[in-house]
Amino acid sequence: GAGFRIEHSEASLYLWATRDEPCWDTVADLSKQGILVAPGEFYGPAGIQHVRVALTASDERIEAAVERLKA
């Protein structure tokens, strides 16, 4: 619903998300909503349009982030 596509995320600890824009634009937008992600560029050229979302927070914190994305 927030315009993201999840790719190459076979494990459950991290999600690779993209909106087909530069990763730094996505990082900036999400940080304004209080959601911290890692820019895919940190992991090589293939991640230039992706961010890595860690699912290592508590269920309550992840749910709160999801609610902010819906707004």
All heavy atoms as TSV, in Angstrom:
chain	resi	resn	atom	element	x	y	z
A	1	GLY	N	N	0.789	-1.197	0.000
A	1	GLY	CA	C	0.000	0.000	0.000
A	1	GLY	C	C	0.838	1.273	0.000
A	1	GLY	O	O	0.350	2.321	-0.360
A	2	ALA	N	N	2.092	1.172	0.402
A	2	ALA	CA	C	2.957	2.349	0.458
A	2	ALA	C	C	3.814	2.473	-0.792
A	2	ALA	O	O	4.720	3.290	-0.847
A	2	ALA	CB	C	3.844	2.289	1.699
A	3	GLY	N	N	3.530	1.657	-1.799
A	3	GLY	CA	C	4.242	1.766	-3.061
A	3	GLY	C	C	5.527	0.971	-3.155
A	3	GLY	O	O	6.282	1.128	-4.103
A	4	PHE	N	N	5.776	0.106	-2.189
A	4	PHE	CA	C	7.001	-0.698	-2.207
A	4	PHE	C	C	6.779	-2.055	-2.852
A	4	PHE	O	O	5.690	-2.612	-2.803
A	4	PHE	CB	C	7.514	-0.935	-0.776
A	4	PHE	CG	C	8.111	0.279	-0.155
A	4	PHE	CD1	C	7.345	1.101	0.641
A	4	PHE	CD2	C	9.429	0.609	-0.375
A	4	PHE	CE1	C	7.886	2.233	1.217
A	4	PHE	CE2	C	9.990	1.736	0.193
A	4	PHE	CZ	C	9.210	2.548	0.990
A	5	ARG	N	N	7.831	-2.565	-3.420
A	5	ARG	CA	C	7.876	-3.940	-3.925
A	5	ARG	C	C	8.993	-4.634	-3.142
A	5	ARG	O	O	10.062	-4.074	-2.953
A	5	ARG	CB	C	8.169	-3.932	-5.424
A	5	ARG	CG	C	8.100	-5.280	-6.080
A	5	ARG	CD	C	8.273	-5.187	-7.604
A	5	ARG	NE	N	9.600	-4.707	-7.996
A	5	ARG	CZ	C	9.884	-3.496	-8.471
A	5	ARG	NH1	N	8.924	-2.609	-8.631
A	5	ARG	NH2	N	11.113	-3.147	-8.806
A	6	ILE	N	N	8.728	-5.837	-2.672
A	6	ILE	CA	C	9.722	-6.615	-1.937
A	6	ILE	C	C	10.352	-7.604	-2.902
A	6	ILE	O	O	9.647	-8.334	-3.602
A	6	ILE	CB	C	9.077	-7.377	-0.752
A	6	ILE	CG1	C	8.303	-6.418	0.154
A	6	ILE	CG2	C	10.131	-8.166	0.015
A	6	ILE	CD1	C	9.136	-5.320	0.771
A	7	GLU	N	N	11.698	-7.612	-2.939
A	7	GLU	CA	C	12.419	-8.490	-3.856
A	7	GLU	C	C	13.551	-9.197	-3.121
A	7	GLU	O	O	14.108	-8.653	-2.163
A	7	GLU	CB	C	13.017	-7.685	-5.010
A	7	GLU	CG	C	11.988	-6.993	-5.857
A	7	GLU	CD	C	12.611	-6.228	-7.019
A	7	GLU	OE1	O	13.789	-5.838	-6.947
A	7	GLU	OE2	O	11.890	-6.029	-7.991
A	8	HIS	N	N	13.907	-10.373	-3.599
A	8	HIS	CA	C	15.081	-11.108	-3.116
A	8	HIS	C	C	15.089	-11.228	-1.597
A	8	HIS	O	O	16.131	-11.061	-0.962
A	8	HIS	CB	C	16.375	-10.455	-3.610
A	8	HIS	CG	C	16.367	-10.149	-5.072
A	8	HIS	ND1	N	16.373	-11.134	-6.027
A	8	HIS	CD2	C	16.328	-8.967	-5.732
A	8	HIS	CE1	C	16.342	-10.574	-7.226
A	8	HIS	NE2	N	16.302	-9.270	-7.076
A	9	SER	N	N	13.959	-11.516	-1.009
A	9	SER	CA	C	13.843	-11.584	0.450
A	9	SER	C	C	13.370	-12.965	0.864
A	9	SER	O	O	12.247	-13.141	1.325
A	9	SER	CB	C	12.884	-10.494	0.953
A	9	SER	OG	O	13.384	-9.223	0.633
A	10	GLU	N	N	14.232	-13.951	0.707
A	10	GLU	CA	C	13.868	-15.318	1.036
A	10	GLU	C	C	13.916	-15.582	2.540
A	10	GLU	O	O	13.199	-16.415	3.057
A	10	GLU	CB	C	14.794	-16.314	0.320
A	10	GLU	CG	C	14.579	-16.381	-1.191
A	10	GLU	CD	C	15.248	-15.219	-1.934
A	10	GLU	OE1	O	16.269	-14.676	-1.447
A	10	GLU	OE2	O	14.734	-14.835	-2.990
A	11	ALA	N	N	14.779	-14.899	3.260
A	11	ALA	CA	C	14.885	-15.076	4.703
A	11	ALA	C	C	13.888	-14.146	5.399
A	11	ALA	O	O	13.229	-13.348	4.752
A	11	ALA	CB	C	16.308	-14.775	5.163
A	12	SER	N	N	13.816	-14.222	6.697
A	12	SER	CA	C	12.819	-13.399	7.383
A	12	SER	C	C	13.429	-12.320	8.271
A	12	SER	O	O	12.706	-11.606	8.943
A	12	SER	CB	C	11.919	-14.298	8.231
A	12	SER	OG	O	12.700	-14.991	9.192
A	13	LEU	N	N	14.739	-12.154	8.271
A	13	LEU	CA	C	15.365	-11.152	9.119
A	13	LEU	C	C	15.416	-9.778	8.451
A	13	LEU	O	O	15.305	-8.753	9.112
A	13	LEU	CB	C	16.778	-11.604	9.498
A	13	LEU	CG	C	17.502	-10.786	10.551
A	13	LEU	CD1	C	16.695	-10.695	11.833
A	13	LEU	CD2	C	18.863	-11.404	10.826
A	14	TYR	N	N	15.553	-9.758	7.132
A	14	TYR	CA	C	15.633	-8.506	6.379
A	14	TYR	C	C	14.732	-8.582	5.158
A	14	TYR	O	O	14.566	-9.641	4.570
A	14	TYR	CB	C	17.060	-8.243	5.881
A	14	TYR	CG	C	18.075	-8.152	6.980
A	14	TYR	CD1	C	18.926	-9.200	7.247
A	14	TYR	CD2	C	18.176	-6.999	7.742
A	14	TYR	CE1	C	19.868	-9.118	8.265
A	14	TYR	CE2	C	19.109	-6.900	8.755
A	14	TYR	CZ	C	19.953	-7.958	9.012
A	14	TYR	OH	O	20.873	-7.865	10.006
A	15	LEU	N	N	14.190	-7.448	4.775
A	15	LEU	CA	C	13.444	-7.327	3.522
A	15	LEU	C	C	14.171	-6.342	2.631
A	15	LEU	O	O	14.652	-5.303	3.104
A	15	LEU	CB	C	12.026	-6.814	3.771
A	15	LEU	CG	C	11.097	-7.684	4.597
A	15	LEU	CD1	C	9.769	-6.963	4.800
A	15	LEU	CD2	C	10.880	-9.027	3.934
A	16	TRP	N	N	14.246	-6.654	1.341
A	16	TRP	CA	C	14.782	-5.725	0.347
A	16	TRP	C	C	13.590	-5.069	-0.329
A	16	TRP	O	O	12.816	-5.735	-1.006
A	16	TRP	CB	C	15.645	-6.460	-0.671
A	16	TRP	CG	C	16.934	-6.905	-0.068
A	16	TRP	CD1	C	17.235	-8.157	0.398
A	16	TRP	CD2	C	18.085	-6.107	0.161
A	16	TRP	NE1	N	18.509	-8.169	0.896
A	16	TRP	CE2	C	19.050	-6.920	0.768
A	16	TRP	CE3	C	18.393	-4.772	-0.069
A	16	TRP	CZ2	C	20.308	-6.440	1.130
A	16	TRP	CZ3	C	19.643	-4.304	0.297
A	16	TRP	CH2	C	20.581	-5.134	0.887
A	17	ALA	N	N	13.428	-3.768	-0.111
A	17	ALA	CA	C	12.265	-3.051	-0.617
A	17	ALA	C	C	12.699	-1.984	-1.618
A	17	ALA	O	O	13.757	-1.377	-1.479
A	17	ALA	CB	C	11.513	-2.391	0.539
A	18	THR	N	N	11.845	-1.761	-2.613
A	18	THR	CA	C	12.131	-0.739	-3.610
A	18	THR	C	C	10.851	-0.043	-4.040
A	18	THR	O	O	9.774	-0.645	-4.045
A	18	THR	CB	C	12.854	-1.324	-4.839
A	18	THR	OG1	O	13.177	-0.254	-5.739
A	18	THR	CG2	C	12.032	-2.366	-5.563
A	19	ARG	N	N	10.998	1.224	-4.389
A	19	ARG	CA	C	9.947	1.993	-5.068
A	19	ARG	C	C	10.491	2.477	-6.406
A	19	ARG	O	O	9.987	3.440	-6.977
A	19	ARG	CB	C	9.515	3.189	-4.217
A	19	ARG	CG	C	8.767	2.796	-2.970
A	19	ARG	CD	C	8.116	3.960	-2.295
A	19	ARG	NE	N	9.088	4.920	-1.780
A	19	ARG	CZ	C	8.837	5.802	-0.829
A	19	ARG	NH1	N	7.642	5.848	-0.279
A	19	ARG	NH2	N	9.770	6.645	-0.428
A	20	ASP	N	N	11.538	1.785	-6.883
A	20	ASP	CA	C	12.171	2.131	-8.165
A	20	ASP	C	C	12.638	3.587	-8.190
A	20	ASP	O	O	12.474	4.292	-9.182
A	20	ASP	CB	C	11.239	1.830	-9.342
A	20	ASP	CG	C	10.945	0.349	-9.472
A	20	ASP	OD1	O	11.881	-0.457	-9.315
A	20	ASP	OD2	O	9.779	-0.004	-9.720
A	21	GLU	N	N	13.236	4.008	-7.083
A	21	GLU	CA	C	13.827	5.332	-6.975
A	21	GLU	C	C	15.187	5.166	-6.315
A	21	GLU	O	O	15.476	4.117	-5.740
A	21	GLU	CB	C	12.934	6.262	-6.152
A	21	GLU	CG	C	12.796	5.845	-4.694
A	21	GLU	CD	C	11.829	6.720	-3.910
A	21	GLU	OE1	O	11.191	7.614	-4.489
A	21	GLU	OE2	O	11.715	6.498	-2.695
A	22	PRO	N	N	16.036	6.170	-6.368
A	22	PRO	CA	C	17.331	6.068	-5.695
A	22	PRO	C	C	17.150	5.734	-4.208
A	22	PRO	O	O	16.261	6.279	-3.545
A	22	PRO	CB	C	17.950	7.456	-5.875
A	22	PRO	CG	C	17.309	7.982	-7.122
A	22	PRO	CD	C	15.900	7.443	-7.084
A	23	CYS	N	N	17.976	4.844	-3.713
A	23	CYS	CA	C	17.833	4.389	-2.332
A	23	CYS	C	C	17.892	5.535	-1.330
A	23	CYS	O	O	17.184	5.525	-0.322
A	23	CYS	CB	C	18.858	3.310	-1.994
A	23	CYS	SG	S	20.585	3.822	-2.081
A	24	TRP	N	N	18.702	6.549	-1.616
A	24	TRP	CA	C	18.823	7.665	-0.676
A	24	TRP	C	C	17.532	8.475	-0.598
A	24	TRP	O	O	17.227	9.048	0.457
A	24	TRP	CB	C	20.020	8.530	-1.031
A	24	TRP	CG	C	21.297	7.791	-0.773
A	24	TRP	CD1	C	22.116	7.216	-1.706
A	24	TRP	CD2	C	21.876	7.504	0.495
A	24	TRP	NE1	N	23.165	6.592	-1.094
A	24	TRP	CE2	C	23.047	6.754	0.261
A	24	TRP	CE3	C	21.526	7.805	1.804
A	24	TRP	CZ2	C	23.863	6.306	1.293
A	24	TRP	CZ3	C	22.346	7.358	2.831
A	24	TRP	CH2	C	23.498	6.623	2.569
A	25	ASP	N	N	16.756	8.540	-1.674
A	25	ASP	CA	C	15.450	9.205	-1.620
A	25	ASP	C	C	14.507	8.431	-0.707
A	25	ASP	O	O	13.767	9.021	0.085
A	25	ASP	CB	C	14.838	9.317	-3.019
A	25	ASP	CG	C	15.592	10.268	-3.928
A	25	ASP	OD1	O	16.488	11.002	-3.446
A	25	ASP	OD2	O	15.299	10.264	-5.140
A	26	THR	N	N	14.547	7.113	-0.819
A	26	THR	CA	C	13.702	6.270	0.036
A	26	THR	C	C	14.118	6.397	1.494
A	26	THR	O	O	13.270	6.523	2.381
A	26	THR	CB	C	13.782	4.796	-0.406
A	26	THR	OG1	O	13.495	4.698	-1.800
A	26	THR	CG2	C	12.805	3.934	0.363
A	27	VAL	N	N	15.424	6.366	1.750
A	27	VAL	CA	C	15.932	6.517	3.120
A	27	VAL	C	C	15.446	7.837	3.712
A	27	VAL	O	O	14.958	7.890	4.852
A	27	VAL	CB	C	17.479	6.446	3.150
A	27	VAL	CG1	C	18.022	6.881	4.496
A	27	VAL	CG2	C	17.955	5.047	2.815
A	28	ALA	N	N	15.547	8.918	2.960
A	28	ALA	CA	C	15.130	10.242	3.450
A	28	ALA	C	C	13.641	10.280	3.746
A	28	ALA	O	O	13.214	10.792	4.790
A	28	ALA	CB	C	15.506	11.310	2.430
A	29	ASP	N	N	12.838	9.732	2.844
A	29	ASP	CA	C	11.392	9.741	3.035
A	29	ASP	C	C	10.997	8.936	4.269
A	29	ASP	O	O	10.204	9.391	5.090
A	29	ASP	CB	C	10.695	9.197	1.787
A	29	ASP	CG	C	9.190	9.228	1.904
A	29	ASP	OD1	O	8.642	10.292	2.262
A	29	ASP	OD2	O	8.550	8.178	1.662
A	30	LEU	N	N	11.554	7.742	4.404
A	30	LEU	CA	C	11.204	6.902	5.549
A	30	LEU	C	C	11.702	7.506	6.858
A	30	LEU	O	O	11.023	7.394	7.886
A	30	LEU	CB	C	11.740	5.488	5.354
A	30	LEU	CG	C	11.065	4.685	4.235
A	30	LEU	CD1	C	11.751	3.340	4.054
A	30	LEU	CD2	C	9.584	4.500	4.512
A	31	SER	N	N	12.854	8.155	6.839
A	31	SER	CA	C	13.365	8.744	8.078
A	31	SER	C	C	12.450	9.858	8.576
A	31	SER	O	O	12.301	10.048	9.782
A	31	SER	CB	C	14.795	9.246	7.895
A	31	SER	OG	O	14.834	10.384	7.072
A	32	LYS	N	N	11.796	10.572	7.664
A	32	LYS	CA	C	10.835	11.597	8.063
A	32	LYS	C	C	9.651	10.992	8.805
A	32	LYS	O	O	8.972	11.674	9.566
A	32	LYS	CB	C	10.336	12.364	6.840
A	32	LYS	CG	C	11.374	13.238	6.206
A	32	LYS	CD	C	10.839	13.874	4.934
A	32	LYS	CE	C	11.945	14.569	4.163
A	32	LYS	NZ	N	11.481	15.000	2.836
A	33	GLN	N	N	9.405	9.696	8.561
A	33	GLN	CA	C	8.311	8.991	9.228
A	33	GLN	C	C	8.800	8.218	10.455
A	33	GLN	O	O	8.048	7.463	11.058
A	33	GLN	CB	C	7.648	8.023	8.249
A	33	GLN	CG	C	7.035	8.714	7.049
A	33	GLN	CD	C	6.453	7.728	6.072
A	33	GLN	OE1	O	5.588	6.941	6.428
A	33	GLN	NE2	N	6.943	7.743	4.849
A	34	GLY	N	N	10.078	8.401	10.792
A	34	GLY	CA	C	10.629	7.724	11.958
A	34	GLY	C	C	10.986	6.274	11.708
A	34	GLY	O	O	11.093	5.489	12.646
A	35	ILE	N	N	11.178	5.927	10.436
A	35	ILE	CA	C	11.510	4.549	10.066
A	35	ILE	C	C	12.935	4.539	9.528
A	35	ILE	O	O	13.232	5.200	8.533
A	35	ILE	CB	C	10.530	4.006	9.012
A	35	ILE	CG1	C	9.096	4.032	9.567
A	35	ILE	CG2	C	10.935	2.595	8.574
A	35	ILE	CD1	C	8.032	3.756	8.535
A	36	LEU	N	N	13.819	3.808	10.193
A	36	LEU	CA	C	15.215	3.750	9.786
A	36	LEU	C	C	15.469	2.489	8.983
A	36	LEU	O	O	15.081	1.394	9.396
A	36	LEU	CB	C	16.129	3.785	11.011
A	36	LEU	CG	C	15.981	5.031	11.882
A	36	LEU	CD1	C	16.906	4.938	13.083
A	36	LEU	CD2	C	16.269	6.286	11.081
A	37	VAL	N	N	16.099	2.652	7.845
A	37	VAL	CA	C	16.454	1.541	6.961
A	37	VAL	C	C	17.890	1.753	6.488
A	37	VAL	O	O	18.433	2.843	6.613
A	37	VAL	CB	C	15.505	1.450	5.746
A	37	VAL	CG1	C	14.074	1.153	6.177
A	37	VAL	CG2	C	15.546	2.730	4.924
A	38	ALA	N	N	18.473	0.707	5.934
A	38	ALA	CA	C	19.824	0.815	5.378
A	38	ALA	C	C	19.734	1.017	3.872
A	38	ALA	O	O	18.984	0.300	3.193
A	38	ALA	CB	C	20.623	-0.449	5.676
A	39	PRO	N	N	20.481	1.978	3.326
A	39	PRO	CA	C	20.476	2.164	1.874
A	39	PRO	C	C	21.123	0.967	1.187
A	39	PRO	O	O	22.189	0.501	1.605
A	39	PRO	CB	C	21.289	3.434	1.666
A	39	PRO	CG	C	22.073	3.610	2.913
A	39	PRO	CD	C	21.337	2.925	4.009
A	40	GLY	N	N	20.483	0.470	0.164
A	40	GLY	CA	C	20.996	-0.685	-0.561
A	40	GLY	C	C	22.364	-0.465	-1.165
A	40	GLY	O	O	23.125	-1.405	-1.361
A	41	GLU	N	N	22.700	0.776	-1.438
A	41	GLU	CA	C	24.002	1.106	-2.009
A	41	GLU	C	C	25.143	0.618	-1.110
A	41	GLU	O	O	26.226	0.312	-1.595
A	41	GLU	CB	C	24.099	2.613	-2.222
A	41	GLU	CG	C	25.348	3.054	-2.926
A	41	GLU	CD	C	25.357	4.546	-3.214
A	41	GLU	OE1	O	24.572	5.290	-2.595
A	41	GLU	OE2	O	26.151	4.953	-4.057
A	42	PHE	N	N	24.907	0.523	0.193
A	42	PHE	CA	C	25.920	0.002	1.113
A	42	PHE	C	C	26.329	-1.419	0.746
A	42	PHE	O	O	27.411	-1.867	1.108
A	42	PHE	CB	C	25.403	-0.015	2.547
A	42	PHE	CG	C	25.373	1.313	3.238
A	42	PHE	CD1	C	24.879	1.400	4.524
A	42	PHE	CD2	C	25.822	2.485	2.644
A	42	PHE	CE1	C	24.842	2.608	5.203
A	42	PHE	CE2	C	25.791	3.699	3.309
A	42	PHE	CZ	C	25.298	3.754	4.591
A	43	TYR	N	N	25.456	-2.154	0.060
A	43	TYR	CA	C	25.661	-3.578	-0.215
A	43	TYR	C	C	26.062	-3.842	-1.656
A	43	TYR	O	O	26.091	-4.982	-2.095
A	43	TYR	CB	C	24.398	-4.359	0.161
A	43	TYR	CG	C	24.036	-4.117	1.607
A	43	TYR	CD1	C	23.131	-3.122	1.960
A	43	TYR	CD2	C	24.660	-4.824	2.619
A	43	TYR	CE1	C	22.835	-2.866	3.281
A	43	TYR	CE2	C	24.371	-4.579	3.950
A	43	TYR	CZ	C	23.455	-3.593	4.272
A	43	TYR	OH	O	23.169	-3.336	5.592
A	44	GLY	N	N	26.356	-2.800	-2.394
A	44	GLY	CA	C	26.824	-2.957	-3.762
A	44	GLY	C	C	25.911	-2.300	-4.769
A	44	GLY	O	O	24.816	-1.835	-4.447
A	45	PRO	N	N	26.367	-2.260	-6.035
A	45	PRO	CA	C	25.632	-1.552	-7.085
A	45	PRO	C	C	24.238	-2.106	-7.346
A	45	PRO	O	O	23.346	-1.361	-7.765
A	45	PRO	CB	C	26.510	-1.690	-8.327
A	45	PRO	CG	C	27.734	-2.411	-7.919
A	45	PRO	CD	C	27.621	-2.804	-6.488
A	46	ALA	N	N	24.002	-3.369	-7.090
A	46	ALA	CA	C	22.671	-3.946	-7.333
A	46	ALA	C	C	21.622	-3.363	-6.390
A	46	ALA	O	O	20.432	-3.435	-6.666
A	46	ALA	CB	C	22.713	-5.466	-7.192
A	47	GLY	N	N	22.050	-2.757	-5.282
A	47	GLY	CA	C	21.107	-2.220	-4.309
A	47	GLY	C	C	20.806	-0.750	-4.455
A	47	GLY	O	O	20.157	-0.158	-3.592
A	48	ILE	N	N	21.219	-0.149	-5.549
A	48	ILE	CA	C	21.116	1.299	-5.718
A	48	ILE	C	C	19.677	1.823	-5.623
A	48	ILE	O	O	19.458	2.970	-5.250
A	48	ILE	CB	C	21.787	1.752	-7.045
A	48	ILE	CG1	C	22.072	3.248	-7.037
A	48	ILE	CG2	C	20.955	1.388	-8.239
A	48	ILE	CD1	C	23.281	3.615	-6.265
A	49	GLN	N	N	18.681	0.982	-5.924
A	49	GLN	CA	C	17.280	1.401	-5.823
A	49	GLN	C	C	16.530	0.641	-4.736
A	49	GLN	O	O	15.301	0.603	-4.738
A	49	GLN	CB	C	16.570	1.221	-7.159
A	49	GLN	CG	C	17.045	2.190	-8.218
A	49	GLN	CD	C	16.183	2.158	-9.462
A	49	GLN	OE1	O	15.578	1.148	-9.804
A	49	GLN	NE2	N	16.119	3.278	-10.148
A	50	HIS	N	N	17.261	0.052	-3.796
A	50	HIS	CA	C	16.636	-0.725	-2.729
A	50	HIS	C	C	17.050	-0.195	-1.360
A	50	HIS	O	O	18.079	0.450	-1.227
A	50	HIS	CB	C	17.065	-2.194	-2.814
A	50	HIS	CG	C	16.481	-2.914	-3.974
A	50	HIS	ND1	N	16.965	-2.766	-5.252
A	50	HIS	CD2	C	15.455	-3.787	-4.051
A	50	HIS	CE1	C	16.257	-3.520	-6.075
A	50	HIS	NE2	N	15.337	-4.143	-5.369
A	51	VAL	N	N	16.238	-0.495	-0.379
A	51	VAL	CA	C	16.618	-0.302	1.016
A	51	VAL	C	C	16.454	-1.648	1.718
A	51	VAL	O	O	15.655	-2.489	1.305
A	51	VAL	CB	C	15.768	0.777	1.726
A	51	VAL	CG1	C	16.040	2.149	1.139
A	51	VAL	CG2	C	14.287	0.456	1.696
A	52	ARG	N	N	17.261	-1.827	2.762
A	52	ARG	CA	C	17.163	-3.059	3.544
A	52	ARG	C	C	16.427	-2.728	4.832
A	52	ARG	O	O	16.852	-1.883	5.617
A	52	ARG	CB	C	18.552	-3.621	3.839
A	52	ARG	CG	C	18.478	-4.999	4.470
A	52	ARG	CD	C	19.846	-5.605	4.575
A	52	ARG	NE	N	20.423	-5.227	5.861
A	52	ARG	CZ	C	21.420	-5.877	6.429
A	52	ARG	NH1	N	21.985	-6.904	5.834
A	52	ARG	NH2	N	21.873	-5.482	7.586
A	53	VAL	N	N	15.323	-3.412	5.036
A	53	VAL	CA	C	14.488	-3.206	6.210
A	53	VAL	C	C	14.743	-4.359	7.166
A	53	VAL	O	O	14.504	-5.523	6.820
A	53	VAL	CB	C	12.984	-3.179	5.819
A	53	VAL	CG1	C	12.124	-2.933	7.037
A	53	VAL	CG2	C	12.723	-2.147	4.730
A	54	ALA	N	N	15.244	-4.051	8.340
A	54	ALA	CA	C	15.510	-5.082	9.346
A	54	ALA	C	C	14.239	-5.344	10.145
A	54	ALA	O	O	13.558	-4.414	10.567
A	54	ALA	CB	C	16.625	-4.629	10.273
A	55	LEU	N	N	13.947	-6.598	10.333
A	55	LEU	CA	C	12.781	-6.985	11.124
A	55	LEU	C	C	13.252	-7.478	12.492
A	55	LEU	O	O	12.850	-8.535	12.969
A	55	LEU	CB	C	11.978	-8.066	10.395
A	55	LEU	CG	C	11.450	-7.646	9.025
A	55	LEU	CD1	C	10.735	-8.794	8.345
A	55	LEU	CD2	C	10.527	-6.440	9.153
A	56	THR	N	N	14.108	-6.689	13.115
A	56	THR	CA	C	14.713	-7.086	14.384
A	56	THR	C	C	14.129	-6.340	15.576
A	56	THR	O	O	14.555	-6.555	16.702
A	56	THR	CB	C	16.238	-6.867	14.334
A	56	THR	OG1	O	16.496	-5.511	14.001
A	56	THR	CG2	C	16.878	-7.765	13.288
A	57	ALA	N	N	13.179	-5.469	15.337
A	57	ALA	CA	C	12.520	-4.744	16.430
A	57	ALA	C	C	11.414	-5.624	17.017
A	57	ALA	O	O	11.076	-6.682	16.473
A	57	ALA	CB	C	11.937	-3.442	15.902
A	58	SER	N	N	10.839	-5.160	18.096
A	58	SER	CA	C	9.719	-5.891	18.694
A	58	SER	C	C	8.519	-5.856	17.743
A	58	SER	O	O	8.414	-4.980	16.882
A	58	SER	CB	C	9.326	-5.266	20.034
A	58	SER	OG	O	8.763	-3.977	19.814
A	59	ASP	N	N	7.622	-6.780	17.915
A	59	ASP	CA	C	6.411	-6.812	17.089
A	59	ASP	C	C	5.647	-5.494	17.188
A	59	ASP	O	O	5.117	-4.999	16.192
A	59	ASP	CB	C	5.498	-7.963	17.503
A	59	ASP	CG	C	6.056	-9.325	17.136
A	59	ASP	OD1	O	7.013	-9.396	16.332
A	59	ASP	OD2	O	5.539	-10.334	17.663
A	60	GLU	N	N	5.616	-4.916	18.378
A	60	GLU	CA	C	4.891	-3.662	18.574
A	60	GLU	C	C	5.528	-2.525	17.775
A	60	GLU	O	O	4.827	-1.702	17.187
A	60	GLU	CB	C	4.849	-3.291	20.064
A	60	GLU	CG	C	4.015	-4.232	20.907
A	60	GLU	CD	C	4.742	-5.537	21.270
A	60	GLU	OE1	O	5.997	-5.609	21.155
A	60	GLU	OE2	O	4.054	-6.491	21.657
A	61	ARG	N	N	6.862	-2.447	17.757
A	61	ARG	CA	C	7.548	-1.384	17.020
A	61	ARG	C	C	7.379	-1.570	15.514
A	61	ARG	O	O	7.226	-0.606	14.776
A	61	ARG	CB	C	9.035	-1.330	17.388
A	61	ARG	CG	C	9.332	-1.004	18.844
A	61	ARG	CD	C	8.644	0.232	19.407
A	61	ARG	NE	N	8.791	1.396	18.565
A	61	ARG	CZ	C	7.889	2.372	18.461
A	61	ARG	NH1	N	6.786	2.342	19.152
A	61	ARG	NH2	N	8.105	3.389	17.662
A	62	ILE	N	N	7.423	-2.813	15.047
A	62	ILE	CA	C	7.212	-3.067	13.617
A	62	ILE	C	C	5.786	-2.693	13.230
A	62	ILE	O	O	5.555	-2.064	12.203
A	62	ILE	CB	C	7.551	-4.526	13.260
A	62	ILE	CG1	C	9.065	-4.743	13.391
A	62	ILE	CG2	C	7.054	-4.878	11.863
A	62	ILE	CD1	C	9.520	-6.167	13.225
A	63	GLU	N	N	4.826	-3.057	14.068
A	63	GLU	CA	C	3.431	-2.694	13.793
A	63	GLU	C	C	3.261	-1.174	13.751
A	63	GLU	O	O	2.551	-0.641	12.893
A	63	GLU	CB	C	2.513	-3.296	14.846
A	63	GLU	CG	C	1.052	-3.056	14.541
A	63	GLU	CD	C	0.123	-3.779	15.515
A	63	GLU	OE1	O	0.508	-4.827	16.058
A	63	GLU	OE2	O	-0.987	-3.275	15.717
A	64	ALA	N	N	3.934	-0.449	14.646
A	64	ALA	CA	C	3.854	1.017	14.649
A	64	ALA	C	C	4.426	1.584	13.342
A	64	ALA	O	O	3.865	2.526	12.778
A	64	ALA	CB	C	4.609	1.590	15.846
A	65	ALA	N	N	5.517	1.018	12.849
A	65	ALA	CA	C	6.092	1.469	11.582
A	65	ALA	C	C	5.133	1.212	10.425
A	65	ALA	O	O	4.958	2.059	9.548
A	65	ALA	CB	C	7.431	0.782	11.318
A	66	VAL	N	N	4.484	0.064	10.436
A	66	VAL	CA	C	3.509	-0.261	9.392
A	66	VAL	C	C	2.372	0.755	9.411
A	66	VAL	O	O	1.938	1.236	8.354
A	66	VAL	CB	C	2.978	-1.696	9.559
A	66	VAL	CG1	C	1.779	-1.951	8.657
A	66	VAL	CG2	C	4.083	-2.711	9.280
A	67	GLU	N	N	1.910	1.115	10.582
A	67	GLU	CA	C	0.824	2.106	10.693
A	67	GLU	C	C	1.269	3.461	10.141
A	67	GLU	O	O	0.481	4.148	9.494
A	67	GLU	CB	C	0.346	2.232	12.139
A	67	GLU	CG	C	-0.401	1.003	12.635
A	67	GLU	CD	C	-1.602	0.653	11.761
A	67	GLU	OE1	O	-2.374	1.560	11.384
A	67	GLU	OE2	O	-1.752	-0.547	11.444
A	68	ARG	N	N	2.526	3.856	10.365
A	68	ARG	CA	C	3.007	5.127	9.822
A	68	ARG	C	C	3.060	5.070	8.299
A	68	ARG	O	O	2.814	6.071	7.635
A	68	ARG	CB	C	4.377	5.465	10.403
A	68	ARG	CG	C	4.290	5.914	11.857
A	68	ARG	CD	C	5.569	6.557	12.342
A	68	ARG	NE	N	6.721	5.699	12.336
A	68	ARG	CZ	C	7.101	4.909	13.345
A	68	ARG	NH1	N	6.390	4.867	14.452
A	68	ARG	NH2	N	8.179	4.177	13.251
A	69	LEU	N	N	3.381	3.907	7.752
A	69	LEU	CA	C	3.412	3.781	6.286
A	69	LEU	C	C	2.015	3.889	5.690
A	69	LEU	O	O	1.855	4.358	4.570
A	69	LEU	CB	C	4.043	2.446	5.886
A	69	LEU	CG	C	5.547	2.358	6.024
A	69	LEU	CD1	C	6.003	0.927	5.796
A	69	LEU	CD2	C	6.225	3.293	5.050
A	70	LYS	N	N	1.018	3.459	6.408
A	70	LYS	CA	C	-0.354	3.499	5.911
A	70	LYS	C	C	-0.898	4.935	5.870
A	70	LYS	O	O	-1.814	5.222	5.120
A	70	LYS	CB	C	-1.279	2.659	6.798
A	70	LYS	CG	C	-1.057	1.187	6.661
A	70	LYS	CD	C	-2.017	0.461	7.578
A	70	LYS	CE	C	-1.857	-1.023	7.553
A	70	LYS	NZ	N	-2.794	-1.689	8.495
A	71	ALA	N	N	-0.343	5.798	6.720
A	71	ALA	CA	C	-0.874	7.162	6.832
A	71	ALA	C	C	-0.537	8.012	5.633
A	71	ALA	O	O	0.282	7.790	4.845
A	71	ALA	CB	C	-0.319	7.819	8.091
